[in-house]
Amino acid sequence: MKKLFFVLMLGLTSITFFSCADDDTSTDAAESILGRWHPEGFEDSVLYEFTATKRYTMYSTDGTFPSLEEFLLTSNGAGENDWYYEGATLVIDLNFGNFQRVIPNFKCGNYAVDFEQESDGSDGGTLFREGYDPSGCN
């Protein structure tokens, strides 16, 4: 009986362990937007970093961008916007009563995201993760 109990416990432990493993292919949109992104066509001059509640906008003249910690030391809050999800819609508070409302469509293994304007379905731009070569993404 003790052996049967041990085998069952070992099996349950294994199932629990593997079901909690990190999964880089997460389809949870709220987690997918987190990180550093370049807007298509501005890869060397603009970088957005999404944290749990903020989107930071960084600019560069030579294609290099500071870490978030370095940016926060020098930005004095400039380039900082709150963001959140309302259902499938990503809402970015652009301040002064202005909001960007887009529906993210992740692609290329979550290394790229196309934004669709919530209001009319038009193109809202494309972002690529920092360090990703977009030539391999359709």
Number of C-alpha atoms within 10 A of each C-alpha: 6 7 8 9 10 11 12 12 12 12 12 11 12 11 11 11 10 9 10 8 8 8 8 9 9 12 12 8 18 14 12 18 23 17 14 20 24 23 20 15 11 13 18 16 16 19 26 23 20 22 16 13 12 18 24 20 19 21 16 14 9 8 12 14 16 12 11 14 8 10 17 15 9 9 13 9 11 12 16 20 17 17 19 16 15 9 9 13 18 23 18 19 18 15 10 6 6 9 15 14 21 24 22 24 14 19 13 12 12 17 19 27 22 19 21 20 18 18 9 8 11 11 12 16 15 18 25 25 22 17 11 13 11 14 6 7 12 7
